[in-house]
């Protein structure tokens, strides 16, 4: 059953993990299923490591936090039905993890990097609110301070991205 909320969301997929050439911070790249919309989300180094581990299917001897969460959910009979990037305010993204346990929907607030790491581990769909995609196009990384057209540079970089650009972290 499709709801108004579903129509306000765009299904996206993780297409890679890269490094911001201006700040050297990791960025996870989401693209819609038709490869028309791109959403870069800046994340921390530790979160990037957790996501890269899953993208590369690296098996560790002990579970990382996101693996532990997946295992706990499984033991409790809860399924991750979807992950949603719900808002972008003051250059901060907000996310939710939607669970189903015994036919009860549970929505958990989460950092986008954690939500995406769990979505990758549970093979759950990722949805982004349409206003978030629109707002993200307006993020202007230090352009006013530096006197450069960073937005234009980012537009050019994102438009030219291909799977080969992600090296070993491509999907």
Number of C-alpha atoms within 10 A of each C-alpha: 3 6 7 7 8 13 10 12 19 20 19 22 23 22 21 25 27 21 15 14 10 10 9 10 14 21 20 24 21 23 19 18 11 8 11 8 16 21 21 21 17 22 19 11 13 11 18 22 14 18 25 19 16 18 20 12 10 9 10 8 6 8 12 13 13 22 17 13 14 20 15 12 16 14 9 11 12 20 19 23 18 22 28 26 26 19 19 18 10 6 15 12 19 18 24 22 24 19 20 16 15 10 9 9 14 15 16 12 13 17 15 24 24 21 24 29 25 25 23 19 18 18 12 18 16 23 22 24 20 17 13 19 20 13 13 20 15 10 15 14 16 13 13 10 7 9 8 12 13 17 16 12 11 19 12 11 11 15 12 9 14 11 12 11 13 16 11 14 19 18 14
